[in-house]
Every structure is written in C-alpha cells, then in structure tokens.
Amino acid sequence: MIDLYYWPTPNGHKITLFLEELVDAGHALEYSIKPVDIGAGDQFKPEYLAISPNNKMPAIVDHAPADGGAPISVFESGAILQYLAEKTGLFLPEDLRGRTAAMEWLFWQMGGLGPMTGQMGHFNVYAPEPIAYAIDRYGREVTRLHGVMDKRLAGNEFLAGDAYTIADISTYPWIGAYDKLPADFEAFPNIKRWHEAIAARPATERAYAWKSKVNPDAGKPLSEEERKHLFGQSSPTK
C-alpha cells in the first residue's frame, strides 16, 4: 500500500518508526522500502524528483489514499508523518489542545532541532576544515534547543503531553544523531528518560534494523563521490 523511499538517516528513520508503531498498535499498513542511495545521487534521478521535487529523502507514495483516487505522493518528513497520522487516526490526538501541542512540537523539530543538529553535525563531522565560528554557533544552538526540550519534558511524559505522538517520532532520531556528538544526558536528564523509553519500544528496534539492511556501509568514511552528492558539490543536472 505504501512505497517508502528511504535511506537510513534521521529523517528516514522517522517514517520507519511510525510505520512500525502501527504494527504494535494493531493498525499495520503494508509498506515496501525503496532505497534512495543519497551518496550515489539517487535523489537527483528524474523519477524520484517527480515525487520529491526538493531532491530530499524520504518520500512516500500511497497506493490506497483515503479519497479512493489515484496514488498520492508526499515529500518532507513532517508532512509524511502528518499524512500517515491522519490516514490512520493514530499518534496525533483528536482533541484540539492535544493536536495543537503535537503539531507545535512537530514543527519545532522540523524548523529548529533537525536543521540545527544537521548543521552542527556537518561542521563537526563532515566539513573539510574546522570553522570555529560555525562549530560554536551550531553547538550552542543545539544545546539551547535541548534545554527547551528538557524543560518541556520535566512536566510531561512526552512532548505533546501523556501520549506518544508524531512529535516524539520526529524528534527521537535527532537526539544523538551523530556518534561523534552524543547528547549530554547528564545535563538533560528528562531527555535521557524520554530517549531511553522510546529506545526500548519494540517498534524502534525494528525501525532501526532497516539501517544495516539497506546500507551495510553506514558509518564508514565518505568517498569523494559521496561527498559531492551529499553536500552539493556536483550539479544535479549533470
């Protein structure tokens, strides 16, 4: 029913997390993984751009949309999570206040935590030479965002309140996303409690098992060709 165009990155993990949670909720959607090797430039192929015009991963194609019409494609991980939550009626509260909180924290991750953590990772892990200003700038901002999140979790089991929602699913992969930059759980004990609870969920283990299945070379140093495709050093039109 669902084609998931996927590579094992934080944004890719969001969607496998959601789909595997559906299994444990008794509302499984049949899905197939369509690998998008972003190191090889698959994201620039015309057939992929037809469903993900921003040449980013993930994307989905739903072959059985709720309106009964033709297959529908969705790109951007936050939009995909919202789409699937609305399709299934799960992991997005129905009440006004719960839904609003879940959407607030979903967009907080999409607009803040994800991009800032990505930039922190780039300048600390992948940049060809260290740039002190960038390392300090993004490191401080991620720490600030972790502080915001830790404060929220001091009074709530999950980001939107008592329920596990797409806000948590979208945020989890971005906490400690880089092995060389582990999250400071000593400074943020509420994030640690939250992270450990999600890591222990059976769906999380199954979702992350896709990593080695799809990309056995995950974690190895990038080749020059991979760097070109990943960091915009080659023209997608060539």
C-alpha positions in Angstrom: 0.0 0.0 0.0 2.8 2.4 0.9 6.0 2.8 -1.1 8.6 4.4 1.3 11.6 6.0 -0.5 14.1 5.7 2.3 17.8 5.9 3.3 18.8 5.4 6.9 19.2 9.0 8.1 17.4 10.7 10.9 14.7 11.9 8.6 14.4 8.4 7.0 14.1 6.8 10.5 11.1 8.9 11.3 8.9 7.2 8.8 10.0 3.6 9.6 9.4 4.4 13.3 5.9 5.5 12.5 5.1 2.5 10.3 6.5 0.0 12.8 4.5 1.6 15.6 1.4 1.0 13.5 2.2 -2.7 13.7 2.2 -2.7 17.5 -1.0 -0.6 17.5 -2.8 -3.2 15.6 -3.2 -1.0 12.5 -0.3 -2.1 10.3 0.0 -0.6 6.8 1.7 -2.8 4.2 4.8 -0.9 3.1 7.8 -1.6 0.9 11.2 0.1 1.2 12.5 1.8 -2.0 16.2 2.6 -1.2 17.3 6.1 -2.2 21.1 6.0 -2.1 21.8 9.7 -1.4 25.5 9.1 -1.6 25.1 7.7 -5.1 22.9 10.6 -6.2 19.6 8.7 -6.5 17.8 11.8 -5.1 18.6 13.6 -8.4 17.0 11.0 -10.7 14.0 12.3 -12.7 11.7 9.6 -11.5 12.5 10.5 -7.9 12.2 14.2 -8.5 8.7 13.5 -9.8 7.6 12.7 -6.2 10.2 14.7 -4.2 10.9 17.9 -6.2 13.3 19.2 -3.5 15.6 16.2 -4.1 15.5 15.2 -0.5 14.6 11.9 1.2 12.2 10.5 2.5 9.1 10.4 0.3 6.1 8.1 0.1 3.6 7.0 -2.5 0.2 5.9 -1.0 -1.5 3.5 -3.4 -4.7 3.5 -1.4 -5.4 7.1 -0.4 -8.5 7.8 1.7 -10.3 9.5 -1.2 -10.2 6.3 -3.2 -8.4 8.1 -6.1 -5.1 7.7 -7.8 -2.0 7.1 -5.8 -0.7 10.2 -4.0 2.9 11.1 -3.2 4.1 13.1 -0.2 7.5 14.5 0.4 9.0 16.2 3.5 9.2 14.0 6.6 6.9 16.2 8.8 4.2 16.2 6.1 4.5 12.5 5.7 4.1 11.9 9.4 1.0 14.2 9.5 -0.4 12.5 6.4 0.0 9.0 7.8 -1.3 10.0 11.2 -4.4 11.5 9.7 -4.8 8.5 7.4 -4.7 6.0 10.3 -6.1 8.2 13.1 -3.1 7.3 15.3 -0.2 9.2 17.0 -2.0 12.5 16.6 -4.5 13.5 19.2 -8.0 14.2 18.1 -8.8 16.8 20.8 -7.9 20.4 20.0 -5.3 21.0 22.7 -3.5 17.7 22.3 -3.4 18.1 18.5 -2.2 21.6 18.8 0.6 20.6 21.1 1.7 17.7 18.9 1.8 20.0 15.8 3.7 22.7 17.7 6.5 20.3 18.7 6.5 18.6 15.3 7.2 22.0 13.7 9.7 22.8 16.4 11.7 19.8 15.4 11.3 20.4 11.6 12.2 24.1 11.9 14.7 24.0 14.7 16.2 20.9 16.2 16.6 19.0 12.9 18.2 21.7 10.8 20.4 23.0 13.7 21.6 19.5 14.6 22.3 18.8 11.0 24.5 21.9 10.7 26.2 21.0 13.9 27.0 17.6 12.5 28.2 18.9 9.2 30.7 21.4 10.7 31.9 19.0 13.3 32.0 15.7 11.3 32.0 16.4 7.6 33.5 19.8 6.9 36.8 19.6 5.1 38.4 22.0 7.6 37.3 23.2 11.0 35.5 26.5 11.2 35.4 27.6 14.8 32.6 30.1 14.5 30.3 27.5 12.8 31.2 24.8 15.3 30.4 27.1 18.2 27.3 28.7 16.7 25.5 25.4 15.9 26.7 23.6 19.0 25.3 26.4 21.3 22.0 26.4 19.4 21.6 22.7 19.7 22.3 22.9 23.4 19.8 25.7 23.8 17.2 23.6 21.9 17.9 20.6 24.2 17.3 22.9 27.1 13.9 23.9 25.7 13.0 20.2 25.2 14.3 19.1 28.6 12.2 21.8 30.3 9.1 20.6 28.4 9.7 17.0 29.4 10.1 17.9 33.0 6.3 18.1 33.3 5.3 15.8 30.5 5.9 12.2 29.7 6.1 13.0 26.0 6.4 16.2 24.0 2.7 16.7 23.5 1.7 15.5 27.0 0.9 12.0 28.1 0.6 10.4 24.7 3.3 9.3 22.3 2.8 11.2 19.1 4.4 12.1 15.8 6.1 14.9 17.7 8.2 12.3 19.6 8.6 10.2 16.5 10.0 13.1 14.5 12.4 14.2 17.3 13.8 10.9 18.5 16.2 10.4 15.6 17.7 13.8 16.0 18.8 13.3 19.6 22.4 12.0 19.4 22.1 11.7 15.7 25.9 11.6 15.3 28.0 9.0 17.1 30.8 11.6 17.5 28.4 14.1 19.1 26.5 12.2 21.8 23.7 14.1 23.6 24.6 15.4 27.0 22.2 13.3 29.0 23.8 14.3 32.3 22.8 17.9 31.6 19.4 17.0 30.4 18.0 14.1 32.5 14.4 14.5 31.2 15.6 14.0 27.6 17.5 10.9 28.8 14.4 9.4 30.4 12.4 10.1 27.3 15.0 8.8 24.9 15.5 5.6 26.9 11.8 5.0 26.9 11.5 5.3 23.1 14.6 3.3 22.5 13.1 0.4 24.5 9.9 0.3 22.3 9.9 -2.8 20.1 8.9 -0.7 17.1 12.0 1.4 17.5 14.3 -1.7 17.4 12.6 -2.9 14.2 12.7 0.5 12.6 16.4 0.9 13.1 17.1 -2.6 11.9 16.5 -1.3 8.4 19.7 0.7 8.7 22.0 -2.3 8.2 19.7 -4.0 5.8 19.6 -1.0 3.4 23.0 0.5 3.9 25.6 -2.0 5.3 28.3 0.6 4.9 26.6 3.1 7.2 29.2 4.8 9.4 32.1 4.3 7.1 34.1 7.4 5.8 32.5 9.1 2.9 34.1 8.8 -0.6 34.7 11.9 -2.6 31.9 11.0 -4.9 29.5 10.6 -1.9 30.6 14.0 -0.6 29.8 15.6 -3.9 26.3 14.2 -3.9 25.6 14.8 -0.3 27.0 18.3 0.1 26.0 20.0 -3.2 29.5 19.9 -4.8 28.1 18.5 -8.0 25.4 19.7 -10.3 22.2 17.6 -10.1 21.6 18.3 -13.8 24.8 16.6 -14.9 
